[in-house]
Amino acid sequence: MTQYVYPDNITDYPVYLKFDIIKFSEKSKKGGIVDTIFLADNNQISIDESQTWSQDDAGGIMKQASDAVAGDLATFVSGRESMNATEGMTETPDSVGGAVNSLKDSVSGAFIKGGTQNTGFVVVNKLALSYNGPSGQRSFTFNYKFVPKKQGDVEVIKNIIKTFRMRSAPEKVPGDAAFRSYKFPHVFEIEHIDSMTGDLNHHFPRFHTCICKSVSSKFGDSTMTTFAEDNSPTIYELSLSFEEIDINDSNKIAEGF
């Protein structure tokens, strides 16, 4: 297992992030840790948890119900017409068809207009509420700007960026000439660490196991200033976008997620 720490005095920071990079397993969604990266962190954590609700006009729902009732009766009348024709009867169902429309209006009016005389109750034009579950998984973005203070910092920063890029990308299945087949990329366990204890900082929400959806990196700035010793950039930037695999619920929130 490879471990990278930046900066090397990371314990001087009150809080820092620990990224455990884990090989994906189709059975358990995660296997063993292959890399661990510790980064001093000054990112504000923004939690967005959206729920999917819908509110429908109750009058519209009642209208659909009345149409359905009238539609069923109309089907019965149509069947009655066919039966009459088969039996050679001369009865015409015009009056019955009119009754269908009349019933439809009565039912609709009873529901929507509040026909207390026919129904004994009033339905006002309120909303019917339905809940369709959480809108999706939570996502997080971490932005870092690395400014090497000494020569050894450059290699550490380059390896950190390379590791995130490499572990979030898939591995191509060898020998597959006809199709582009890939193995799953790695997944990530992310924790806020309290520098005073070296353990999980419980003042921040915990993260579920994450996938890394994007890695954006920049090498150098607009002036392309470099170190004189080896012309390496004097500044690096890294942006990481993660999405949790699990969907958060009230029980998980109670556990600290």
C-alpha positions as CSV (number, residue, x, y, z in Angstrom):
1,M,0.0,0.0,0.0
2,T,1.3,3.4,-1.0
3,Q,0.8,6.4,1.3
4,Y,1.2,10.1,0.4
5,V,0.9,13.1,2.9
6,Y,0.8,16.7,1.9
7,P,2.0,18.9,3.4
8,D,4.5,17.0,5.6
9,N,3.4,19.0,8.7
10,I,-0.2,18.0,8.2
11,T,-0.8,17.4,11.9
12,D,-0.4,21.2,12.4
13,Y,-3.7,21.6,10.7
14,P,-6.9,21.3,12.9
15,V,-8.6,19.0,10.3
16,Y,-7.4,17.1,7.3
17,L,-8.8,14.6,4.9
18,K,-8.0,10.9,4.6
19,F,-8.7,9.2,1.2
20,D,-8.5,5.4,1.3
21,I,-8.4,4.2,-2.3
22,I,-10.0,0.7,-2.5
23,K,-10.1,-1.8,-5.3
24,F,-13.6,-2.4,-6.5
25,S,-15.2,-5.8,-6.0
26,E,-18.4,-6.7,-7.8
27,K,-19.6,-8.7,-4.8
28,S,-18.9,-6.4,-2.0
29,K,-18.4,-3.1,-3.9
30,K,-15.0,-2.8,-2.2
31,G,-12.0,-4.8,-1.4
32,G,-8.5,-4.0,0.0
33,I,-6.9,-0.6,0.4
34,V,-4.3,0.0,-2.3
35,D,-3.4,3.7,-1.6
36,T,-4.0,6.2,1.2
37,I,-3.7,10.0,0.7
38,F,-3.7,12.6,3.5
39,L,-4.4,16.2,2.4
40,A,-4.7,19.3,4.5
41,D,-8.2,20.6,3.9
42,N,-9.9,24.0,3.9
43,N,-12.9,23.0,1.8
44,Q,-16.3,23.9,3.1
45,I,-18.6,20.9,3.2
46,S,-22.0,21.6,1.6
47,I,-24.7,18.9,2.1
48,D,-27.5,18.8,-0.4
49,E,-30.2,16.2,0.3
50,S,-33.2,16.5,-1.9
51,Q,-36.5,14.6,-1.8
52,T,-38.9,13.9,-4.6
53,W,-42.4,15.0,-3.9
54,S,-45.3,15.7,-6.2
55,Q,-48.5,17.6,-5.6
56,D,-51.4,17.0,-7.9
57,D,-54.6,19.0,-8.0
58,A,-57.3,16.9,-6.2
59,G,-59.9,18.2,-8.6
60,G,-58.0,16.8,-11.5
61,I,-57.7,13.4,-9.8
62,M,-61.4,13.4,-9.1
63,K,-62.1,14.3,-12.7
64,Q,-60.0,11.4,-13.9
65,A,-62.0,9.1,-11.5
66,S,-65.3,10.3,-12.9
67,D,-64.1,9.9,-16.5
68,A,-63.1,6.3,-15.6
69,V,-66.4,5.5,-14.1
70,A,-68.3,7.0,-17.1
71,G,-65.9,5.2,-19.4
72,D,-66.6,1.8,-17.8
73,L,-70.4,2.4,-18.2
74,A,-70.0,3.5,-21.8
75,T,-68.2,0.2,-22.5
76,F,-71.1,-1.6,-20.9
77,V,-73.6,0.3,-23.1
78,S,-71.5,-0.4,-26.2
79,G,-71.6,-4.1,-25.3
80,R,-75.3,-3.9,-24.8
81,E,-75.7,-2.4,-28.4
82,S,-73.8,-5.4,-29.8
83,M,-75.9,-7.8,-27.9
84,N,-79.1,-6.2,-29.0
85,A,-77.9,-6.3,-32.6
86,T,-77.0,-10.0,-32.3
87,E,-80.4,-10.8,-30.8
88,G,-82.2,-8.9,-33.5
89,M,-83.7,-6.4,-31.1
90,T,-84.6,-2.9,-32.3
91,E,-84.0,-1.1,-29.1
92,T,-81.7,1.8,-29.5
93,P,-79.5,2.9,-26.5
94,D,-79.5,6.6,-27.3
95,S,-81.3,7.3,-24.1
96,V,-78.8,5.1,-22.2
97,G,-75.9,6.9,-23.9
98,G,-77.3,10.2,-22.8
99,A,-77.6,8.8,-19.3
100,V,-73.9,8.0,-19.4
101,N,-73.0,11.6,-20.2
102,S,-75.4,12.8,-17.6
103,L,-73.9,10.4,-15.0
104,K,-70.4,11.6,-16.0
105,D,-71.4,15.2,-15.4
106,S,-73.0,14.3,-12.1
107,V,-70.0,12.4,-10.8
108,S,-67.6,15.0,-11.9
109,G,-69.8,17.7,-10.4
110,A,-70.2,15.9,-7.2
111,F,-66.4,15.5,-6.8
112,I,-65.2,18.9,-8.1
113,K,-68.1,21.3,-7.4
114,G,-68.9,19.8,-4.1
115,G,-72.3,18.2,-4.9
116,T,-73.5,17.8,-1.3
117,Q,-77.0,17.0,-2.3
118,N,-75.9,13.8,-4.2
119,T,-72.9,12.7,-2.2
120,G,-73.2,14.0,1.3
121,F,-69.7,15.5,1.4
122,V,-67.7,18.3,-0.2
123,V,-64.3,17.9,-1.9
124,V,-62.6,21.3,-2.2
125,N,-59.8,22.0,-4.7
126,K,-56.9,20.9,-2.5
127,L,-53.7,19.0,-3.4
128,A,-53.0,15.3,-3.4
129,L,-49.5,14.7,-2.1
130,S,-47.2,11.8,-3.1
131,Y,-43.6,10.9,-2.2
132,N,-41.3,9.2,-4.6
133,G,-38.1,8.8,-2.5
134,P,-34.8,10.6,-2.3
135,S,-33.8,12.3,-5.6
136,G,-30.4,10.6,-5.6
137,Q,-27.0,10.2,-4.0
138,R,-25.1,13.1,-2.4
139,S,-22.1,14.5,-4.3
140,F,-19.1,16.5,-3.1
141,T,-16.3,18.5,-4.7
142,F,-12.9,19.2,-3.2
143,N,-10.5,21.8,-4.6
144,Y,-6.8,22.0,-3.8
145,K,-4.1,24.4,-4.8
146,F,-0.6,23.0,-4.2
147,V,2.4,25.4,-3.9
148,P,5.6,23.5,-3.4
149,K,7.8,25.0,-0.7
150,K,10.8,22.8,-1.4
151,Q,12.1,20.4,-4.1
152,G,10.8,17.3,-2.4
153,D,7.2,18.7,-2.4
154,V,7.1,18.6,-6.2
155,E,7.4,14.8,-6.5
156,V,4.8,14.3,-3.7
157,I,2.3,16.6,-5.4
158,K,2.8,15.0,-8.8
159,N,2.3,11.5,-7.3
160,I,-0.9,12.6,-5.5
161,I,-2.4,14.0,-8.7
162,K,-1.3,11.0,-10.7
163,T,-2.8,8.6,-8.1
164,F,-6.2,10.3,-8.2
165,R,-6.2,10.3,-12.0
166,M,-5.1,6.7,-12.3
167,R,-7.3,5.2,-9.6
168,S,-10.5,7.0,-10.8
169,A,-9.9,5.8,-14.4
170,P,-10.8,2.2,-15.6
171,E,-8.4,-0.5,-16.6
172,K,-8.8,-1.8,-20.1
173,V,-9.4,-5.5,-20.3
174,P,-6.4,-7.0,-22.3
175,G,-6.8,-9.0,-25.4
176,D,-10.2,-7.5,-26.3
177,A,-9.7,-6.3,-29.8
178,A,-13.3,-6.2,-30.9
179,F,-14.8,-4.3,-28.0
180,R,-13.6,-1.7,-25.5
181,S,-14.1,-3.5,-22.2
182,Y,-13.0,-2.0,-19.0
183,K,-12.7,-3.1,-15.4
184,F,-14.3,-0.9,-12.7
185,P,-12.2,2.0,-11.4
186,H,-11.4,2.1,-7.7
187,V,-13.7,3.5,-5.0
188,F,-12.9,5.9,-2.2
189,E,-13.5,6.0,1.5
190,I,-13.2,9.6,2.7
191,E,-12.9,10.8,6.3
192,H,-12.3,14.0,8.2
193,I,-9.5,13.4,10.7
194,D,-9.1,15.4,13.9
195,S,-5.4,16.3,14.3
196,M,-5.7,16.3,18.1
197,T,-6.7,12.7,18.3
198,G,-5.7,11.2,14.9
199,D,-9.2,9.7,14.6
200,L,-12.4,10.5,12.9
201,N,-13.7,14.0,13.4
202,H,-17.3,13.6,14.4
203,H,-18.1,17.3,14.0
204,F,-18.4,16.7,10.2
205,P,-20.9,14.5,8.5
206,R,-19.5,11.1,7.5
207,F,-19.2,10.0,3.9
208,H,-20.5,6.8,2.4
209,T,-18.2,5.0,0.0
210,C,-17.7,7.2,-3.0
211,I,-17.0,6.9,-6.7
212,C,-14.8,9.6,-8.3
213,K,-16.8,11.1,-11.2
214,S,-14.2,13.6,-12.4
215,V,-10.6,14.7,-11.8
216,S,-9.5,18.1,-13.0
217,S,-5.8,19.0,-12.7
218,K,-3.8,22.0,-13.7
219,F,0.0,22.3,-13.9
220,G,1.5,25.7,-13.7
221,D,-0.1,29.1,-13.9
222,S,-0.7,31.7,-16.7
223,T,2.9,33.0,-16.3
224,M,4.4,29.4,-16.6
225,T,6.8,30.3,-13.8
226,T,9.0,27.3,-13.0
227,F,11.7,26.3,-10.5
228,A,15.2,27.0,-11.8
229,E,16.6,23.6,-10.7
230,D,14.4,21.5,-13.0
231,N,11.8,23.8,-14.6
232,S,8.9,22.1,-12.7
233,P,5.8,24.2,-12.1
234,T,5.6,26.4,-9.0
235,I,1.8,25.7,-8.6
236,Y,-0.6,22.8,-9.2
237,E,-4.3,22.6,-8.9
238,L,-6.6,19.6,-8.3
239,S,-10.4,19.4,-8.3
240,L,-12.1,16.1,-7.3
241,S,-15.8,15.4,-7.7
242,F,-17.2,12.4,-5.8
243,E,-20.6,10.8,-5.6
244,E,-21.7,8.4,-2.8
245,I,-22.8,4.9,-3.8
246,D,-25.4,4.6,-1.1
247,I,-28.5,6.8,-0.8
248,N,-28.8,8.6,2.6
249,D,-31.8,8.1,4.8
250,S,-32.9,9.2,8.2
251,N,-31.3,6.2,9.9
252,K,-28.0,6.9,8.3
253,I,-28.2,10.6,9.2
254,A,-28.8,9.5,12.8
255,E,-25.6,7.5,12.6
256,G,-23.6,10.6,11.6
257,F,-23.7,10.4,7.8
